[in-house]
Amino acid sequence: MVRVLVLPLLAGLVPLLAAPGAAHAAAGCSGRPAKTVEFSTGELRVYKSRSQACAVTVAKKPGKRRTMSVTLQARGGRAVTDKGAYTKMAGPVTVSALNRCVRATGAIGKKSASTGWILC
């Protein structure tokens, strides 16, 4: 009987006990923030975990649907892109980045930002 009551209670507490930086990364990427590049309509955010890199493009003023994209590429690998008409965020996109440099590009409308090669 105790197990029946305790397990649902613990399951409800797990999200509350997450790491302090997890709330910022809750937009879809796990890992620690590695680089943020701001541009006039939003920002490009890149996160790094042990073996993965992840990127999202986030609008400064969410609301109306507009063209957004995010692209992430590990050196020597194929680029991964998420592009569409979104209200708040494009992505997340992830690539395997164990001991590899990555580059990311984010765009909202005609404005964009890029990181160049990072995490080398």
N, C-alpha and C positions, 0 to 999 in steps of 0.2 A: 504494500500500500504506500509506503514512504517513497519508494522508487517512482511510483506513478505520479506522485506530486512533485518530487524534486527535479526530475528530468525536464519537464516543461519549464519550470522556473529557471533552471540553469540555461536552457536554450534561449530564453528571453534575455538573459544577462550577457551572453556572449558578445552581441554587437556593442554593448555599453563598455565592455572591457577591452576593446580594441586599442591598438597602439595610438599614442597621441597624434601622430601625423596622418593617421588613416582617414580622419574626417576630411582633410584637404584633398586626399587622393580618392575620396569616395566618388568622384566624378567618373570613375571607370578604370583608372590606372592604379595598380598596386606598386609599392616601392617608395623610395624617397624622392622628393623633388630634386631634379638634377639641373634644370635650366628653365627659365621663364623669359620669353621675349614678348614684350608688349608692342602693339601697333595701334593705329588710330581706332579701329573698330573692335579690337579684342586682344587676346593673348594666346600664344602658343606655349603649352606646358609639356615638358619632357620629364619623365620619371624613370628611375633605374632601380631594378631589383638585382639580385645576384647574377642572374643569367638572361634577363629580359630588359628591354627598353620599351617604353610605352609613351604615346603622345596623344594629346587632345588639343583642339582649338576651341576656345571659350569666348563667347560674345560678351562685350562690355555691357551692352544693353539688350538683354534677351527680350523676346516678344514676338515680333513679326517674323514670318518664315522668309529666309534668304539663303542664297548659296553659300555653303561653308565647306571647307575641306581641310584635311590633315594628311600628311604623307610622312612616313618614317622609313628610313633605309639604313641597314647595317652595311658597312663597307664590304664589298664583294658579294652582296646579296641583292635580291629584288626589292624594289620599293613597295610598300603596302600603303594603300590610299583608301580613305573614306571620304566620299564627296556626295553632297545632296543638299536638299532644301531643309534646313533645320531652324529651330527657334532659339536654341541656347548653345549647343555644342556639337562639334563633329568629332568622331572617334568614340572610343579609344581604338588605336591601332598598336599592335605589338610586334616586335621582331626579336629573334634570338640575338643577344649581344654579349655573349661571354667572351671577354678579351677582344672586342671589336669596337671600332668607332662607329658612331651613328650620325645621321643628319636628319633634320626634320624641317618641314615647311607647313605653315598654316595659312589659311586665307578665309576672309569673310568679305563677300562681294568682290570688289576690285582691289582691296587692300590685302597685303600679305606680309609675312615675316619668315625668316629662315634662321637656322642655328649655325650653319656650316658644320664641319666635322667636329663632334664633341665626344666626351667620354673615352678618349683615347688613352 
